[in-house]
Amino acid sequence: MQLPTIHESWRLERNATGLARQFSFESYSQTRRFLDALADLSEREGYYPNLNFNRTQVNVGIEADAKTLGSKEYGFAAQTDTLISDRLVDEGE
Amino acid sequence: MQLPTIHESWRLERNATGLARQFSFESYSQTRRFLDALADLSEREGYYPNLNFNRTQVNVGIEADAKTLGSKEYGFAAQTDTLISDRLVDEGE
């Protein structure tokens, strides 16, 4: 099985049972637009990542339900990547 | 100077330079309603707390700009408290 391709700035965490990516924005309105889009994605997919944010930074954390990361987790990460358009500045790592 | 009164479930953090409170909800839609209200409050006040959340829990972190917590930080905490209505379940600690 091939896993969905995700952006290179995702980090593996906790012995490869989690994925995390930090997104940086220029303003709170950009941050909020991203969070709103991510909330819509969560509701569509029925998947709710751990989110940590302040005015201009958002950290998205995706944890494996099972012992290893699979297509569900990589798929959500890949869909999160697609939310970033050129209007949203991503400093990544 | 008297500081605004805040809910007893706020915790002092980092040698009393931060305030944190955890809110719990029954559903993601309640969580999201609270987050939206908090985002509106942030934009009105120009103050952006650290927020950490998943599907049904939100942790609000307020850090002091100066060395000690003052009316600005307590005021934001007190306003956050007012966002919780009877439609939003708050388990506190």
N, CA and C atoms of all chains as a GROMACS GRO file, in nm:
protein
  558
    1MET      N    1   0.083  -0.119   0.000
    1MET     CA    2   0.000   0.000   0.000
    1MET      C    3   0.087   0.125   0.000
    2GLN      N    4   0.057   0.215  -0.091
    2GLN     CA    5   0.134   0.340  -0.095
    2GLN      C    6   0.061   0.447  -0.014
    3LEU      N    7   0.137   0.513   0.074
    3LEU     CA    8   0.076   0.619   0.154
    3LEU      C    9   0.069   0.748   0.075
    4PRO      N   10  -0.032   0.831   0.104
    4PRO     CA   11  -0.040   0.961   0.036
    4PRO      C   12   0.088   1.043   0.060
    5THR      N   13   0.127   1.118  -0.040
    5THR     CA   14   0.246   1.202  -0.028
    5THR      C   15   0.214   1.326   0.057
    6ILE      N   16   0.301   1.355   0.151
    6ILE     CA   17   0.280   1.474   0.234
    6ILE      C   18   0.401   1.566   0.223
    7HIS      N   19   0.379   1.692   0.261
    7HIS     CA   20   0.484   1.793   0.252
    7HIS      C   21   0.604   1.754   0.339
    8GLU      N   22   0.722   1.792   0.293
    8GLU     CA   23   0.845   1.748   0.362
    8GLU      C   24   0.861   1.811   0.501
    9SER      N   25   0.780   1.914   0.531
    9SER     CA   26   0.799   1.976   0.663
    9SER      C   27   0.720   1.905   0.775
   10TRP      N   28   0.646   1.802   0.740
   10TRP     CA   29   0.587   1.721   0.847
   10TRP      C   30   0.699   1.648   0.921
   11ARG      N   31   0.686   1.640   1.052
   11ARG     CA   32   0.783   1.567   1.133
   11ARG      C   33   0.717   1.441   1.189
   12LEU      N   34   0.796   1.335   1.196
   12LEU     CA   35   0.748   1.217   1.268
   12LEU      C   36   0.770   1.238   1.416
   13GLU      N   37   0.675   1.196   1.498
   13GLU     CA   38   0.688   1.215   1.642
   13GLU      C   39   0.656   1.087   1.717
   14ARG      N   40   0.697   1.085   1.841
   14ARG     CA   41   0.665   0.974   1.932
   14ARG      C   42   0.686   0.837   1.867
   15ASN      N   43   0.811   0.811   1.833
   15ASN     CA   44   0.843   0.680   1.777
   15ASN      C   45   0.757   0.647   1.655
   16ALA      N   46   0.740   0.748   1.572
   16ALA     CA   47   0.667   0.733   1.445
   16ALA      C   48   0.520   0.695   1.463
   17THR      N   49   0.461   0.738   1.576
   17THR     CA   50   0.316   0.718   1.591
   17THR      C   51   0.240   0.850   1.574
   18GLY      N   52   0.314   0.956   1.543
   18GLY     CA   53   0.249   1.084   1.523
   18GLY      C   54   0.316   1.164   1.413
   19LEU      N   55   0.238   1.255   1.356
   19LEU     CA   56   0.287   1.348   1.254
   19LEU      C   57   0.257   1.489   1.304
   20ALA      N   58   0.351   1.581   1.282
   20ALA     CA   59   0.325   1.719   1.322
   20ALA      C   60   0.384   1.814   1.219
   21ARG      N   61   0.312   1.922   1.197
   21ARG     CA   62   0.363   2.026   1.107
   21ARG      C   63   0.326   2.162   1.162
   22GLN      N   64   0.421   2.253   1.155
   22GLN     CA   65   0.394   2.389   1.199
   22GLN      C   66   0.370   2.480   1.080
   23PHE      N   67   0.266   2.561   1.091
   23PHE     CA   68   0.232   2.658   0.987
   23PHE      C   69   0.245   2.798   1.046
   24SER      N   70   0.304   2.888   0.970
   24SER     CA   71   0.319   3.026   1.016
   24SER      C   72   0.248   3.121   0.921
   25PHE      N   73   0.187   3.222   0.978
   25PHE     CA   74   0.109   3.316   0.898
   25PHE      C   75   0.151   3.459   0.930
   26GLU      N   76   0.112   3.548   0.843
   26GLU     CA   77   0.154   3.688   0.862
   26GLU      C   78   0.058   3.766   0.951
   27SER      N   79  -0.063   3.717   0.964
   27SER     CA   80  -0.161   3.792   1.042
   27SER      C   81  -0.259   3.695   1.108
   28TYR      N   82  -0.330   3.746   1.204
   28TYR     CA   83  -0.429   3.662   1.271
   28TYR      C   84  -0.542   3.625   1.176
   29SER      N   85  -0.577   3.715   1.086
   29SER     CA   86  -0.686   3.681   0.994
   29SER      C   87  -0.647   3.564   0.904
   30GLN      N   88  -0.522   3.557   0.863
   30GLN     CA   89  -0.475   3.440   0.786
   30GLN      C   90  -0.479   3.314   0.871
   31THR      N   91  -0.432   3.328   0.996
   31THR     CA   92  -0.434   3.214   1.088
   31THR      C   93  -0.576   3.163   1.104
   32ARG      N   94  -0.668   3.256   1.121
   32ARG     CA   95  -0.807   3.217   1.146
   32ARG      C   96  -0.869   3.152   1.022
   33ARG      N   97  -0.833   3.204   0.905
   33ARG     CA   98  -0.886   3.145   0.782
   33ARG      C   99  -0.838   3.000   0.769
   34PHE      N  100  -0.711   2.978   0.802
   34PHE     CA  101  -0.658   2.841   0.797
   34PHE      C  102  -0.728   2.752   0.899
   35LEU      N  103  -0.747   2.802   1.020
   35LEU     CA  104  -0.814   2.723   1.124
   35LEU      C  105  -0.957   2.690   1.085
   36ASP      N  106  -1.024   2.786   1.023
   36ASP     CA  107  -1.162   2.760   0.979
   36ASP      C  108  -1.165   2.653   0.871
   37ALA      N  109  -1.070   2.661   0.777
   37ALA     CA  110  -1.066   2.562   0.670
   37ALA      C  111  -1.033   2.424   0.728
   38LEU      N  112  -0.945   2.423   0.828
   38LEU     CA  113  -0.909   2.297   0.891
   38LEU      C  114  -1.027   2.239   0.970
   39ALA      N  115  -1.105   2.326   1.032
   39ALA     CA  116  -1.224   2.280   1.105
   39ALA      C  117  -1.325   2.220   1.009
   40ASP      N  118  -1.342   2.282   0.892
   40ASP     CA  119  -1.432   2.227   0.791
   40ASP      C  120  -1.383   2.090   0.745
   41LEU      N  121  -1.253   2.081   0.722
   41LEU     CA  122  -1.194   1.952   0.682
   41LEU      C  123  -1.218   1.846   0.789
   42SER      N  124  -1.198   1.884   0.915
   42SER     CA  125  -1.220   1.789   1.025
   42SER      C  126  -1.363   1.738   1.027
   43GLU      N  127  -1.456   1.829   1.006
   43GLU     CA  128  -1.597   1.787   1.010
   43GLU      C  129  -1.630   1.696   0.892
   44ARG      N  130  -1.572   1.729   0.776
   44ARG     CA  131  -1.596   1.642   0.659
   44ARG      C  132  -1.539   1.502   0.681
   45GLU      N  133  -1.417   1.498   0.739
   45GLU     CA  134  -1.347   1.370   0.752
   45GLU      C  135  -1.378   1.297   0.883
   46GLY      N  136  -1.439   1.369   0.977
   46GLY     CA  137  -1.462   1.308   1.108
   46GLY      C  138  -1.333   1.280   1.182
   47TYR      N  139  -1.233   1.362   1.153
   47TYR     CA  140  -1.103   1.343   1.219
   47TYR      C  141  -1.058   1.475   1.279
   48TYR      N  142  -1.016   1.469   1.406
   48TYR     CA  143  -0.987   1.592   1.480
   48TYR      C  144  -0.844   1.590   1.533
   49PRO      N  145  -0.754   1.658   1.465
   49PRO     CA  146  -0.615   1.660   1.511
   49PRO      C  147  -0.600   1.742   1.639
   50ASN      N  148  -0.486   1.730   1.703
   50ASN     CA  149  -0.453   1.822   1.811
   50ASN      C  150  -0.400   1.950   1.748
   51LEU      N  151  -0.457   2.060   1.788
   51LEU     CA  152  -0.412   2.188   1.734
   51LEU      C  153  -0.364   2.278   1.845
   52ASN      N  154  -0.253   2.342   1.818
   52ASN     CA  155  -0.194   2.433   1.914
   52ASN      C  156  -0.164   2.561   1.838
   53PHE      N  157  -0.221   2.671   1.880
   53PHE     CA  158  -0.197   2.792   1.802
   53PHE      C  159  -0.198   2.918   1.887
   54ASN      N  160  -0.135   3.018   1.830
   54ASN     CA  161  -0.145   3.152   1.888
   54ASN      C  162  -0.177   3.247   1.772
   55ARG      N  163  -0.134   3.370   1.777
   55ARG     CA  164  -0.180   3.465   1.677
   55ARG      C  165  -0.138   3.428   1.534
   56THR      N  166  -0.015   3.385   1.518
   56THR     CA  167   0.035   3.362   1.382
   56THR      C  168   0.099   3.225   1.359
   57GLN      N  169   0.085   3.136   1.454
   57GLN     CA  170   0.140   3.002   1.432
   57GLN      C  171   0.040   2.895   1.472
   58VAL      N  172   0.039   2.790   1.391
   58VAL     CA  173  -0.049   2.677   1.418
   58VAL      C  174   0.034   2.550   1.411
   59ASN      N  175   0.025   2.468   1.513
   59ASN     CA  176   0.090   2.338   1.508
   59ASN      C  177  -0.019   2.230   1.498
   60VAL      N  178  -0.011   2.151   1.392
   60VAL     CA  179  -0.109   2.045   1.370
   60VAL      C  180  -0.045   1.912   1.411
   61GLY      N  181  -0.111   1.843   1.502
   61GLY     CA  182  -0.059   1.713   1.547
   61GLY      C  183  -0.158   1.602   1.513
   62ILE      N  184  -0.108   1.501   1.446
   62ILE     CA  185  -0.193   1.388   1.404
   62ILE      C  186  -0.139   1.262   1.469
   63GLU      N  187  -0.221   1.197   1.548
   63GLU     CA  188  -0.174   1.077   1.618
   63GLU      C  189  -0.238   0.952   1.557
   64ALA      N  190  -0.161   0.847   1.554
   64ALA     CA  191  -0.213   0.720   1.502
   64ALA      C  192  -0.309   0.658   1.602
   65ASP      N  193  -0.424   0.611   1.552
   65ASP     CA  194  -0.515   0.535   1.637
   65ASP      C  195  -0.453   0.400   1.668
   66ALA      N  196  -0.402   0.338   1.564
   66ALA     CA  197  -0.339   0.208   1.578
   66ALA      C  198  -0.192   0.228   1.618
   67LYS      N  199  -0.113   0.125   1.610
   67LYS     CA  200   0.026   0.137   1.654
   67LYS      C  201   0.114   0.210   1.554
   68THR      N  202   0.071   0.213   1.430
   68THR     CA  203   0.152   0.281   1.329
   68THR      C  204   0.066   0.377   1.246
   69LEU      N  205   0.133   0.473   1.189
   69LEU     CA  206   0.066   0.568   1.102
   69LEU      C  207   0.027   0.499   0.972
   70GLY      N  208  -0.095   0.525   0.927
   70GLY     CA  209  -0.140   0.461   0.803
   70GLY      C  210  -0.200   0.562   0.708
   71SER      N  211  -0.276   0.511   0.613
   71SER     CA  212  -0.328   0.597   0.508
   71SER      C  213  -0.427   0.700   0.563
   72LYS      N  214  -0.496   0.668   0.674
   72LYS     CA  215  -0.589   0.764   0.733
   72LYS      C  216  -0.513   0.889   0.780
   73GLU      N  217  -0.404   0.865   0.855
   73GLU     CA  218  -0.328   0.977   0.909
   73GLU      C  219  -0.254   1.053   0.799
   74TYR      N  220  -0.191   0.981   0.708
   74TYR     CA  221  -0.122   1.047   0.598
   74TYR      C  222  -0.221   1.120   0.507
   75GLY      N  223  -0.339   1.062   0.492
   75GLY     CA  224  -0.440   1.126   0.409
   75GLY      C  225  -0.485   1.258   0.469
   76PHE      N  226  -0.504   1.259   0.602
   76PHE     CA  227  -0.545   1.385   0.664
   76PHE      C  228  -0.434   1.490   0.652
   77ALA      N  229  -0.310   1.445   0.670
   77ALA     CA  230  -0.196   1.538   0.656
   77ALA      C  231  -0.191   1.595   0.515
   78ALA      N  232  -0.210   1.508   0.416
   78ALA     CA  233  -0.205   1.554   0.276
   78ALA      C  234  -0.317   1.653   0.248
   79GLN      N  235  -0.435   1.629   0.306
   79GLN     CA  236  -0.546   1.723   0.286
   79GLN      C  237  -0.521   1.855   0.357
   80THR      N  238  -0.454   1.847   0.472
   80THR     CA  239  -0.417   1.971   0.542
   80THR      C  240  -0.323   2.054   0.455
   81ASP      N  241  -0.229   1.985   0.391
   81ASP     CA  242  -0.136   2.055   0.301
   81ASP      C  243  -0.210   2.134   0.193
   82THR      N  244  -0.318   2.075   0.142
   82THR     CA  245  -0.387   2.141   0.031
   82THR      C  246  -0.459   2.269   0.074
   83LEU      N  247  -0.476   2.287   0.206
   83LEU     CA  248  -0.544   2.408   0.253
   83LEU      C  249  -0.459   2.533   0.236
   84ILE      N  250  -0.329   2.510   0.224
   84ILE     CA  251  -0.237   2.623   0.214
   84ILE      C  252  -0.231   2.673   0.070
   85SER      N  253  -0.283   2.790   0.051
   85SER     CA  254  -0.275   2.851  -0.083
   85SER      C  255  -0.170   2.960  -0.080
   86ASP      N  256  -0.153   3.029  -0.187
   86ASP     CA  257  -0.050   3.135  -0.190
   86ASP      C  258  -0.089   3.255  -0.104
   87ARG      N  259  -0.215   3.259  -0.060
   87ARG     CA  260  -0.254   3.369   0.029
   87ARG      C  261  -0.214   3.341   0.173
   88LEU      N  262  -0.178   3.218   0.199
   88LEU     CA  263  -0.141   3.179   0.334
   88LEU      C  264   0.009   3.148   0.334
   89VAL      N  265   0.082   3.227   0.410
   89VAL     CA  266   0.227   3.210   0.411
   89VAL      C  267   0.265   3.092   0.500
   90ASP      N  268   0.341   3.003   0.446
   90ASP     CA  269   0.385   2.888   0.523
   90ASP      C  270   0.535   2.888   0.532
   91GLU      N  271   0.583   2.909   0.653
   91GLU     CA  272   0.728   2.906   0.671
   91GLU      C  273   0.779   2.766   0.690
   92GLY      N  274   0.688   2.675   0.724
   92GLY     CA  275   0.728   2.535   0.744
   92GLY      C  276   0.847   2.527   0.837
   93GLU      N  277   0.939   2.443   0.807
   93GLU     CA  278   1.060   2.434   0.890
   93GLU      C  279   1.170   2.515   0.829
   94MET      N  280  -0.493   4.842   4.318
   94MET     CA  281  -0.574   4.804   4.202
   94MET      C  282  -0.632   4.665   4.222
   95GLN      N  283  -0.761   4.655   4.199
   95GLN     CA  284  -0.825   4.526   4.213
   95GLN      C  285  -0.832   4.456   4.077
   96LEU      N  286  -0.788   4.331   4.074
   96LEU     CA  287  -0.791   4.256   3.949
   96LEU      C  288  -0.931   4.201   3.924
   97PRO      N  289  -0.969   4.188   3.796
   97PRO     CA  290  -1.099   4.129   3.765
   97PRO      C  291  -1.110   3.988   3.824
   98THR      N  292  -1.230   3.953   3.868
   98THR     CA  293  -1.253   3.820   3.923
   98THR      C  294  -1.260   3.717   3.812
   99ILE      N  295  -1.190   3.607   3.829
   99ILE     CA  296  -1.194   3.500   3.730
   99ILE      C  297  -1.242   3.371   3.794
  100HIS      N  298  -1.286   3.278   3.709
  100HIS     CA  299  -1.339   3.150   3.754
  100HIS      C  300  -1.232   3.074   3.832
  101GLU      N  301  -1.276   2.997   3.932
  101GLU     CA  302  -1.179   2.930   4.019
  101GLU      C  303  -1.101   2.819   3.948
  102SER      N  304  -1.146   2.779   3.829
  102SER     CA  305  -1.073   2.670   3.764
  102SER      C  306  -0.952   2.719   3.684
  103TRP      N  307  -0.928   2.848   3.677
  103TRP     CA  308  -0.801   2.895   3.619
  103TRP      C  309  -0.687   2.852   3.710
  104ARG      N  310  -0.578   2.810   3.647
  104ARG     CA  311  -0.458   2.773   3.722
  104ARG      C  312  -0.348   2.876   3.697
  105LEU      N  313  -0.272   2.903   3.799
  105LEU     CA  314  -0.152   2.985   3.780
  105LEU      C  315  -0.042   2.894   3.726
  106GLU      N  316   0.035   2.946   3.631
  106GLU     CA  317   0.143   2.865   3.573
  106GLU      C  318   0.273   2.944   3.568
  107ARG      N  319   0.381   2.871   3.551
  107ARG     CA  320   0.515   2.930   3.533
  107ARG      C  321   0.543   3.042   3.632
  108ASN      N  322   0.545   3.004   3.759
  108ASN     CA  323   0.579   3.100   3.863
  108ASN      C  324   0.488   3.224   3.858
  109ALA      N  325   0.361   3.196   3.838
  109ALA     CA  326   0.258   3.301   3.837
  109ALA      C  327   0.277   3.404   3.727
  110THR      N  328   0.336   3.362   3.615
  110THR     CA  329   0.342   3.452   3.499
  110THR      C  330   0.242   3.410   3.391
  111GLY      N  331   0.165   3.305   3.420
  111GLY     CA  332   0.066   3.259   3.323
  111GLY      C  333  -0.061   3.209   3.391
  112LEU      N  334  -0.169   3.216   3.315
  112LEU     CA  335  -0.298   3.164   3.359
  112LEU      C  336  -0.344   3.060   3.258
  113ALA      N  337  -0.402   2.950   3.304
  113ALA     CA  338  -0.453   2.851   3.210
  113ALA      C  339  -0.584   2.794   3.261
  114ARG      N  340  -0.674   2.769   3.168
  114ARG     CA  341  -0.799   2.703   3.205
  114ARG      C  342  -0.838   2.605   3.095
  115GLN      N  343  -0.884   2.490   3.139
  115GLN     CA  344  -0.930   2.390   3.043
  115GLN      C  345  -1.082   2.389   3.037
  116PHE      N  346  -1.132   2.386   2.914
  116PHE     CA  347  -1.276   2.378   2.891
  116PHE      C  348  -1.308   2.248   2.819
  117SER      N  349  -1.414   2.183   2.861
  117SER     CA  350  -1.454   2.058   2.797
  117SER      C  351  -1.594   2.071   2.741
  118PHE      N  352  -1.613   2.011   2.625
  118PHE     CA  353  -1.742   2.021   2.557
  118PHE      C  354  -1.794   1.883   2.520
  119GLU      N  355  -1.920   1.878   2.488
  119GLU     CA  356  -1.981   1.748   2.455
  119GLU      C  357  -1.964   1.711   2.309
  120SER      N  358  -1.941   1.810   2.225
  120SER     CA  359  -1.933   1.782   2.082
  120SER      C  360  -1.837   1.879   2.016
  121TYR      N  361  -1.796   1.843   1.895
  121TYR     CA  362  -1.706   1.932   1.822
  121TYR      C  363  -1.775   2.062   1.786
  122SER      N  364  -1.905   2.056   1.760
  122SER     CA  365  -1.973   2.180   1.723
  122SER      C  366  -1.974   2.279   1.840
  123GLN      N  367  -1.987   2.226   1.962
  123GLN     CA  368  -1.977   2.315   2.079
  123GLN      C  369  -1.836   2.371   2.092
  124THR      N  370  -1.738   2.284   2.072
  124THR     CA  371  -1.598   2.327   2.080
  124THR      C  372  -1.573   2.439   1.980
  125ARG      N  373  -1.623   2.418   1.859
  125ARG     CA  374  -1.598   2.515   1.754
  125ARG      C  375  -1.669   2.648   1.782
  126ARG      N  376  -1.790   2.639   1.838
  126ARG     CA  377  -1.863   2.761   1.872
  126ARG      C  378  -1.784   2.843   1.975
  127PHE      N  379  -1.729   2.772   2.073
  127PHE     CA  380  -1.648   2.839   2.174
  127PHE      C  381  -1.523   2.901   2.111
  128LEU      N  382  -1.455   2.827   2.024
  128LEU     CA  383  -1.334   2.878   1.959
  128LEU      C  384  -1.365   2.999   1.873
  129ASP      N  385  -1.478   2.996   1.805
  129ASP     CA  386  -1.517   3.112   1.724
  129ASP      C  387  -1.543   3.234   1.811
  130ALA      N  388  -1.612   3.212   1.922
  130ALA     CA  389  -1.640   3.324   2.012
  130ALA      C  390  -1.510   3.379   2.070
  131LEU      N  391  -1.418   3.288   2.100
  131LEU     CA  392  -1.289   3.330   2.155
  131LEU      C  393  -1.208   3.406   2.050
  132ALA      N  394  -1.218   3.364   1.925
  132ALA     CA  395  -1.147   3.434   1.817
  132ALA      C  396  -1.204   3.576   1.800
  133ASP      N  397  -1.336   3.588   1.810
  133ASP     CA  398  -1.396   3.722   1.802
  133ASP      C  399  -1.349   3.810   1.918
  134LEU      N  400  -1.345   3.750   2.036
  134LEU     CA  401  -1.297   3.824   2.154
  134LEU      C  402  -1.152   3.869   2.132
  135SER      N  403  -1.069   3.778   2.080
  135SER     CA  404  -0.928   3.812   2.055
  135SER      C  405  -0.916   3.930   1.960
  136GLU      N  406  -0.997   3.928   1.855
  136GLU     CA  407  -0.988   4.036   1.757
  136GLU      C  408  -1.036   4.168   1.818
  137ARG      N  409  -1.140   4.161   1.901
  137ARG     CA  410  -1.188   4.283   1.966
  137ARG      C  411  -1.082   4.340   2.061
  138GLU      N  412  -1.018   4.251   2.136
  138GLU     CA  413  -0.925   4.295   2.239
  138GLU      C  414  -0.781   4.310   2.189
  139GLY      N  415  -0.755   4.256   2.070
  139GLY     CA  416  -0.616   4.258   2.022
  139GLY      C  417  -0.524   4.173   2.108
  140TYR      N  418  -0.581   4.069   2.167
  140TYR     CA  419  -0.500   3.981   2.252
  140TYR      C  420  -0.521   3.837   2.209
  141TYR      N  421  -0.411   3.764   2.192
  141TYR     CA  422  -0.418   3.630   2.134
  141TYR      C  423  -0.355   3.528   2.228
  142PRO      N  424  -0.438   3.456   2.302
  142PRO     CA  425  -0.384   3.356   2.395
  142PRO      C  426  -0.328   3.235   2.319
  143ASN      N  427  -0.254   3.153   2.389
  143ASN     CA  428  -0.216   3.024   2.334
  143ASN      C  429  -0.334   2.929   2.350
  144LEU      N  430  -0.372   2.867   2.242
  144LEU     CA  431  -0.484   2.774   2.248
  144LEU      C  432  -0.439   2.636   2.204
  145ASN      N  433  -0.484   2.538   2.278
  145ASN     CA  434  -0.452   2.400   2.248
  145ASN      C  435  -0.584   2.325   2.252
  146PHE      N  436  -0.619   2.262   2.143
  146PHE     CA  437  -0.749   2.195   2.146
  146PHE      C  438  -0.752   2.071   2.058
  147ASN      N  439  -0.847   1.986   2.091
  147ASN     CA  440  -0.880   1.873   2.004
  147ASN      C  441  -1.032   1.873   1.987
  148ARG      N  442  -1.093   1.759   1.970
  148ARG     CA  443  -1.235   1.759   1.936
  148ARG      C  444  -1.323   1.820   2.045
  149THR      N  445  -1.296   1.787   2.168
  149THR     CA  446  -1.388   1.830   2.275
  149THR      C  447  -1.319   1.901   2.392
  150GLN      N  448  -1.193   1.933   2.379
  150GLN     CA  449  -1.126   2.004   2.488
  150GLN      C  450  -1.045   2.121   2.435
  151VAL      N  451  -1.050   2.230   2.510
  151VAL     CA  452  -0.974   2.349   2.474
  151VAL      C  453  -0.896   2.394   2.597
  152ASN      N  454  -0.768   2.415   2.580
  152ASN     CA  455  -0.689   2.472   2.688
  152ASN      C  456  -0.648   2.615   2.648
  153VAL      N  457  -0.688   2.710   2.731
  153VAL     CA  458  -0.657   2.850   2.704
  153VAL      C  459  -0.539   2.891   2.793
  154GLY      N  460  -0.434   2.940   2.732
  154GLY     CA  461  -0.315   2.984   2.806
  154GLY      C  462  -0.291   3.132   2.786
  155ILE      N  463  -0.281   3.203   2.895
  155ILE     CA  464  -0.260   3.349   2.891
  155ILE      C  465  -0.128   3.380   2.960
  156GLU      N  466  -0.037   3.440   2.886
  156GLU     CA  467   0.094   3.470   2.944
  156GLU      C  468   0.110   3.619   2.968
  157ALA      N  469   0.179   3.652   3.075
  157ALA     CA  470   0.203   3.792   3.107
  157ALA      C  471   0.306   3.850   3.012
  158ASP      N  472   0.280   3.969   2.961
  158ASP     CA  473   0.380   4.041   2.883
  158ASP      C  474   0.491   4.088   2.976
  159ALA      N  475   0.448   4.145   3.086
  159ALA     CA  476   0.544   4.194   3.184
  159ALA      C  477   0.581   4.079   3.278
  160LYS      N  478   0.644   4.109   3.386
  160LYS     CA  479   0.688   4.002   3.475
  160LYS      C  480   0.577   3.943   3.558
  161THR      N  481   0.471   4.016   3.574
  161THR     CA  482   0.360   3.964   3.654
  161THR      C  483   0.227   3.980   3.581
  162LEU      N  484   0.134   3.896   3.620
  162LEU     CA  485   0.000   3.905   3.563
  162LEU      C  486  -0.070   4.030   3.614
  163GLY      N  487  -0.137   4.100   3.525
  163GLY     CA  488  -0.205   4.222   3.566
  163GLY      C  489  -0.347   4.226   3.516
  164SER      N  490  -0.403   4.345   3.515
  164SER     CA  491  -0.545   4.358   3.481
  164SER      C  492  -0.572   4.317   3.336
  165LYS      N  493  -0.473   4.334   3.248
  165LYS     CA  494  -0.492   4.294   3.108
  165LYS      C  495  -0.516   4.144   3.099
  166GLU      N  496  -0.430   4.067   3.164
  166GLU     CA  497  -0.440   3.921   3.156
  166GLU      C  498  -0.564   3.871   3.231
  167TYR      N  499  -0.587   3.924   3.350
  167TYR     CA  500  -0.706   3.883   3.426
  167TYR      C  501  -0.834   3.926   3.354
  168GLY      N  502  -0.826   4.042   3.290
  168GLY     CA  503  -0.943   4.089   3.217
  168GLY      C  504  -0.978   3.998   3.101
  169PHE      N  505  -0.874   3.951   3.030
  169PHE     CA  506  -0.902   3.860   2.918
  169PHE      C  507  -0.957   3.728   2.970
  170ALA      N  508  -0.902   3.681   3.082
  170ALA     CA  509  -0.952   3.556   3.141
  170ALA      C  510  -1.098   3.571   3.181
  171ALA      N  511  -1.130   3.684   3.243
  171ALA     CA  512  -1.268   3.707   3.287
  171ALA      C  513  -1.362   3.712   3.168
  172GLN      N  514  -1.316   3.772   3.057
  172GLN     CA  515  -1.401   3.779   2.938
  172GLN      C  516  -1.416   3.640   2.875
  173THR      N  517  -1.310   3.561   2.882
  173THR     CA  518  -1.320   3.423   2.832
  173THR      C  519  -1.426   3.347   2.911
  174ASP      N  520  -1.427   3.368   3.042
  174ASP     CA  521  -1.528   3.302   3.126
  174ASP      C  522  -1.670   3.334   3.080
  175THR      N  523  -1.690   3.458   3.038
  175THR     CA  524  -1.827   3.498   3.002
  175THR      C  525  -1.876   3.432   2.873
  176LEU      N  526  -1.782   3.374   2.796
  176LEU     CA  527  -1.823   3.308   2.671
  176LEU      C  528  -1.897   3.177   2.696
  177ILE      N  529  -1.877   3.123   2.816
  177ILE     CA  530  -1.939   2.995   2.848
  177ILE      C  531  -2.083   3.017   2.891
  178SER      N  532  -2.173   2.972   2.809
  178SER     CA  533  -2.313   2.980   2.846
  178SER      C  534  -2.362   2.842   2.887
  179ASP      N  535  -2.487   2.831   2.918
  179ASP     CA  536  -2.538   2.699   2.960
  179ASP      C  537  -2.543   2.599   2.846
  180ARG      N  538  -2.524   2.649   2.721
  180ARG     CA  539  -2.521   2.556   2.608
  180ARG      C  540  -2.383   2.491   2.592
  181LEU      N  541  -2.287   2.548   2.661
  181LEU     CA  542  -2.150   2.497   2.650
  181LEU      C  543  -2.115   2.429   2.782
  182VAL      N  544  -2.089   2.301   2.777
  182VAL     CA  545  -2.061   2.227   2.900
  182VAL      C  546  -1.918   2.251   2.943
  183ASP      N  547  -1.901   2.293   3.065
  183ASP     CA  548  -1.767   2.320   3.116
  183ASP      C  549  -1.741   2.229   3.234
  184GLU      N  550  -1.647   2.138   3.216
  184GLU     CA  551  -1.614   2.048   3.325
  184GLU      C  552  -1.510   2.106   3.418
  185GLY      N  553  -1.452   2.218   3.377
  185GLY     CA  554  -1.349   2.280   3.460
  185GLY      C  555  -1.237   2.183   3.485
  186GLU      N  556  -1.195   2.171   3.609
  186GLU     CA  557  -1.081   2.081   3.641
  186GLU      C  558  -1.134   1.943   3.671
   0.00000   0.00000   0.00000
